[in-house]
Every structure is written in C-alpha cells, then in structure tokens.
Amino acid sequence: MKIIRAILAGKREPEKLVQLCVEQILKTKRGRMIEALHGLWCLEHLFALRLALESYEAYQKQIQQCDEQMAQVLQEMSGGRPTPELGQPKELRHNALMIPNLRVQMGQVFGKDLAQLPCLNESTVTLLLAEIGTDISRWPGWRHFGSWLAVSPSSVQSGKRRRREKRHLTPDGRILCRAVQYMAVGKHAWLASFYRRLRVTNKECATPS
C-alpha cells in the first residue's frame, strides 16, 4: 500500500520505491521487486489504480463501522457478567476481528474461554456466536449438531439402493472446517498430530487394495 500511494503521488524511481517494502521482502525479493517496479506509467492505468485505491479505502471505512457496531452489541451482551479465567493470548492473523477486549467479552458471553481450544481464537469464536448463538440446547446431542453443520456423512435410499449424498457446508460449518485446517498445520499441538494420523488412516482405508 505504501508503494501504491507513492506511485500515485508521483514517485517513479524503482530503487526508492522498493525501500517502502517490508524487511522480509527486501531480504528475499529485492531484485525482483526492482525489476517489477519498472513501468511505462500510462495515465489510464494510473487513473484506474487511483479508483481502485479509493474503493479499497471506502470498504475499509465500512468494515471499521461494522466492527464498531459489533463492539456495541457485544458490550450489551457481556455487560455485568463475570469474567472467567483466560488463557494465554493468541496471535491474530489476517482479516481477524480487531475489537478491544474481545477475548474478555467472549469469555463473559459464554461463561468460559473457548479460545483456549487449539483451533479457535476470539475472532473465530465471535463468528460462531453470530451463526450459532449461545443456546445449544436446541440440538439433542453432538450428532444432531454435526448433521446441522453438514459435516457428517449423509446418504439417501430408494428401495434397496443406498447411495451417499453430497452435502454443502453451512456458514458455521465452513468456519469450523477452516479452523480445523489451520489447526492441522500446527507443529506443537497434540490435536494437530491426532488429526494428521486420523487423516492418513482414512486415506489408507479408502484406497482400494
């Protein structure tokens, strides 16, 4: 973004523009970045770039307004409730919700810190709160809940014929599956090791002899 804004401000020297990159880029891709920053700088392309930047900034302002609105709702939901014991804070990656005291509020809403689970953080827990709510008594058990998420196998039967039916994940099902995928690449979580062993076992069982 610094390079884009510098280009729109009139800077054209690749050696100066590349200095705006983060240190990791300068260590590994400095030469390629300098080569990529040589251009013809056509007016129509610069005009399109400026429009794209203005659209991006407008969306960022709307996202910020949504975060502020969510912060107000969470404050109403968590106000007056006791704060449970919280675990160690986790690193929040790209596109995570950046709301002050979010982990504390999530602990107050649920009565426990769900972000202590290996594959969840306060941002993911907030998304699940929006999709599922706090009352899970609507499902008789975990099997019904898994079926509602569309993460359990499904089959249909017509007469004596029975075949497996492909199901599409619900929004909350996608959230949980994405969390499991992030957890699966972890190196120091026992749950990640268990998941990888289970995945290999399932592949071996599915492979025809």
ChimeraX attribute file (.defattr): number of C-alpha atoms within 10 A of each C-alpha:
attribute: neighborCount
match mode: 1-to-1
recipient: residues
	/A:1	9
	/A:2	12
	/A:3	18
	/A:4	15
	/A:5	13
	/A:6	14
	/A:7	19
	/A:8	14
	/A:9	9
	/A:10	9
	/A:11	13
	/A:12	17
	/A:13	13
	/A:14	17
	/A:15	15
	/A:16	13
	/A:17	18
	/A:18	22
	/A:19	15
	/A:20	15
	/A:21	16
	/A:22	10
	/A:23	11
	/A:24	9
	/A:25	15
	/A:26	16
	/A:27	9
	/A:28	10
	/A:29	14
	/A:30	17
	/A:31	13
	/A:32	12
	/A:33	17
	/A:34	17
	/A:35	13
	/A:36	11
	/A:37	16
	/A:38	12
	/A:39	10
	/A:40	8
	/A:41	11
	/A:42	8
	/A:43	9
	/A:44	9
	/A:45	11
	/A:46	14
	/A:47	12
	/A:48	11
	/A:49	16
	/A:50	16
	/A:51	12
	/A:52	12
	/A:53	16
	/A:54	12
	/A:55	12
	/A:56	11
	/A:57	12
	/A:58	12
	/A:59	12
	/A:60	12
	/A:61	12
	/A:62	11
	/A:63	13
	/A:64	15
	/A:65	12
	/A:66	12
	/A:67	15
	/A:68	15
	/A:69	12
	/A:70	15
	/A:71	18
	/A:72	11
	/A:73	12
	/A:74	18
	/A:75	17
	/A:76	12
	/A:77	14
	/A:78	18
	/A:79	12
	/A:80	9
	/A:81	13
	/A:82	14
	/A:83	18
	/A:84	16
	/A:85	11
	/A:86	14
	/A:87	12
	/A:88	7
	/A:89	11
	/A:90	13
	/A:91	8
	/A:92	13
	/A:93	8
	/A:94	6
	/A:95	7
	/A:96	12
	/A:97	18
	/A:98	14
	/A:99	16
	/A:100	10
	/A:101	11
	/A:102	18
	/A:103	23
	/A:104	18
	/A:105	26
	/A:106	25
	/A:107	22
	/A:108	22
	/A:109	23
	/A:110	18
	/A:111	16
	/A:112	16
	/A:113	22
	/A:114	19
	/A:115	21
	/A:116	15
	/A:117	11
	/A:118	19
	/A:119	21
	/A:120	18
	/A:121	20
	/A:122	26
	/A:123	20
	/A:124	19
	/A:125	21
	/A:126	20
	/A:127	16
	/A:128	17
	/A:129	16
	/A:130	10
	/A:131	14
	/A:132	13
	/A:133	12
	/A:134	12
	/A:135	9
	/A:136	11
	/A:137	8
	/A:138	8
	/A:139	13
	/A:140	9
	/A:141	10
	/A:142	10
	/A:143	12
	/A:144	13
	/A:145	16
	/A:146	14
	/A:147	16
	/A:148	15
	/A:149	20
	/A:150	19
	/A:151	18
	/A:152	13
	/A:153	11
	/A:154	12
	/A:155	10
	/A:156	11
	/A:157	10
	/A:158	7
	/A:159	6
	/A:160	5
	/A:161	7
	/A:162	10
	/A:163	10
	/A:164	10
	/A:165	11
	/A:166	11
	/A:167	14
	/A:168	11
	/A:169	17
	/A:170	14
	/A:171	15
	/A:172	18
	/A:173	19
	/A:174	15
	/A:175	17
	/A:176	21
	/A:177	15
	/A:178	14
	/A:179	16
	/A:180	17
	/A:181	13
	/A:182	14
	/A:183	19
	/A:184	19
	/A:185	13
	/A:186	14
	/A:187	10
	/A:188	9
	/A:189	13
	/A:190	11
	/A:191	17
	/A:192	20
	/A:193	16
	/A:194	11
	/A:195	16
	/A:196	13
	/A:197	11
	/A:198	12
	/A:199	11
	/A:200	11
	/A:201	11
	/A:202	11
	/A:203	10
	/A:204	11
	/A:205	9
	/A:206	9
	/A:207	7
	/A:208	6
	/A:209	5
